[in-house]
Amino acid sequence: MNNITQIIGTSIVQAFLELKANKLRTFLSLLGITIGIFCIIGVLTVLDSLKNNIQKDMASLGSDVLYIDRWPWMDEGGEYKWWEYWRRPSLSPKEAKAIVTQLPEVAVATICVSTRRMTIKYNDVDVSSIEGYAVTDGFDKLQNIDIVNGRYLSTSELDGGVYSVVLGYEAYNALFPGSIDPLGKSITFYGRKFSVVGVMKKSGQNSVGFDFDNCVIFPYFAAANFLEVRSLDYDPLLAVKAVEGKNLEDIKYEVEGVLRKVRKVRPGEPNNFSINQLSQFSKRIDSMFGLIDMIALIIGGFSLLVGAFGIANIMFVTVKERTKIIGLKKAIGARKSSILWEFLLEAIVLCLIGGFMGILIVVLLSLILTYGVDFHVTLSLSNFFIGIFVSIFVGVLSGVIPARSASRLNPVVAIRTN
């Protein structure tokens, strides 16, 4: 046990002495290991962070929601037949009402019409590129809208088509600079005046594509007074939320049946609508991330291969420089296994130094992204253990041949070597 501890200690000391004596040579050799570990752990960390952020976003939207649209989010088992989808009739509040009335398992069914790149105005201040969401009752129950000032649109305002509006956080700041209280103020868009009743909390864009920071939310029936809300330009979206505890897949088929009946789709004919779920994104994201994982492993593998050759070169040079010392050790009784482990462990330590450098870079970049760019990065111990294990593996791979050649040196020939 003491002998093993002594060999490990000697190897660590020798590795750091090698690093100190030949700084440039060792640094360049370790650079390949550092880049390889950084590529592998960095990509794994970013992918884990993306997955966690997307899953968190999806959880906030709810896994019990169906999004019914003219367009399918993914291809439906073949070619994406856009020329057929665009001819489908738009959805309307009539379908939403039928679903809620006929299906007790459905908690909410709401219509949303998106109007892109609106310009809103208050007095002499114009703000462009604003998203407009014309909605029916229940939309706030699906999208987890938080109000920081005022209130959300009431049922009577939504059903009666009252010209009331809720502002997104960024839209409010741009339209009312200097923290002016917007409640009760009138803003103008599409030539109509809307009374501000509330301001939303800053939230950012979610997985479905709603941008609740740069937006206004107003009643669907108000928009129907001056917009062709059922035209292809606006393309209404029907969102259906299941009652808590109900199986979404079962409700999906019931919703499909109600819609086919309301839209008068004959038996045997294909649906003239598409039912989308967030789980579709999860499956596609998993396959996409799997491909990125593979690419990262290939890039990291090539970097590690270059690094392994560099470490092997260092070890061969080290064996040559210490040939006399090896001969003396063997002459006074050192065993082959001791010599082999001494050099093998030294190669492993060098690779671990490179690996820790790569992990350190990942940690530093993670902190920059988390606190500087507002992208939460998930640091996983399992990824760090992968980096350490890979470093050890590369150390064994690059050090075994030089260590083996050192252990087989003839002590007499080694001592006489110049």
C-alpha positions, 0 to 999 in steps of 0.5 A: 500500500505504501509502495503504491502511494509512493508511486502515485505521489512520485508520478504527480510530482514528476508530472508537475516538474515536467510541466514546469521544466518544459512549459511550452511543449507540455502546454501545447500537448495538453491543449488537445486534451483541453479542447477535446474535454471542453468540446465534449463537456461544453456541448453536453452542458449546453444541451442539458441546459437547453433541455432543462430550459425547454422542459421548464418552459413547456411545464409552465405552458402545461402538458395538458394542452392541445393546440389546434391549427390549420397547419401541423407543427410537424410533418404528418408521416410524410411530405409536408403538404402545405398546398393542402393545409392552406386551403383548410377553413379557419377555426372560430369561437364556434368550435371552441364553444362546442368543445367546452359544451360537449366535453366535460373533460375540457376545462378551457377552449380559447381562440387566439389570433396573432397580428404581426408587426403592429404599430401602437401609439400613445400621444406622440410616441409610436412603437412598431414591431409589436405582436398583437394577440386577439383572444377569447375568454380563458387564454390567461388560464393556458399561458400563465400570464402574470399581471404586475400592474392593473388586471387582466381582461374580464370575461364581459370585456372579452365576450362583449368585444370591449376595446380594452387592452393589456400591455406586455412589459417591453411594450409598456416601457417603450410606450410610457417612458419614465414609469408613467402609470398606463392604467386608464390611458388610451392607446391607438392601433389599427385606427381604434382607441383601446383603454389600458387595463393592465401590464404583464410581468416580463417573461420572454418568448415561450416554446409555442412562440408567444412573445408576451414582452413585446405584445398587446392582448385584446378581445377577439370580438373587438378585433373582429370589428376591423380585421378579417380574423378568419382569413389566412393572414391571421389564422386563428389558433384554438387551444384546449386545456384538459381538466386536471387529472384527465388523460390528454390522449383520450381527450384528443380523440374526443376533441377530434370527433367534436371538430369533425362534427362541427366542421362537417367532415364526412366519414372517411375524409381526412381532418381539415385541421391539425391537433398539435401537442408540445410533446411533438417538440420534445420528441423532435428535440430529443432526436435533434439533440442526439445528433448534436451529441454525436457531432460533439463526440466526433469533434471532441474525439479528434481533439482528444486523439491529437492530444493523446499523440501529444501526451505520448510524445511527451512520455517518449521524450521523458523516458529517453531523458530519464533512461539512466535514472530508470537503469539505476532504479532497476539496478537497485531492485525496482520491479518492471511493474513499478516503472510501468505504473510510474510513467503510466500514472504520470501520463494520466496526471498530465491528461487530468490537468488538461481535462480540468482545464477544459472543465474550468473553461466550461464553468467560466463560460457557464457563469458568463452565460448565466449572469451575463446573457441571462441564459441559465446553464445547468452544470451537471456533476455527471458531465464532469465525471465523464470529463474526468473518466475520458481524461483518465482513459486518454492518459492510459491510452497515450501512456501505456506504450511509453511506460511499457518501453520504460519498464523493459529497459535493460538496466546495464544498457540504460545506465551506460546511455548518454 
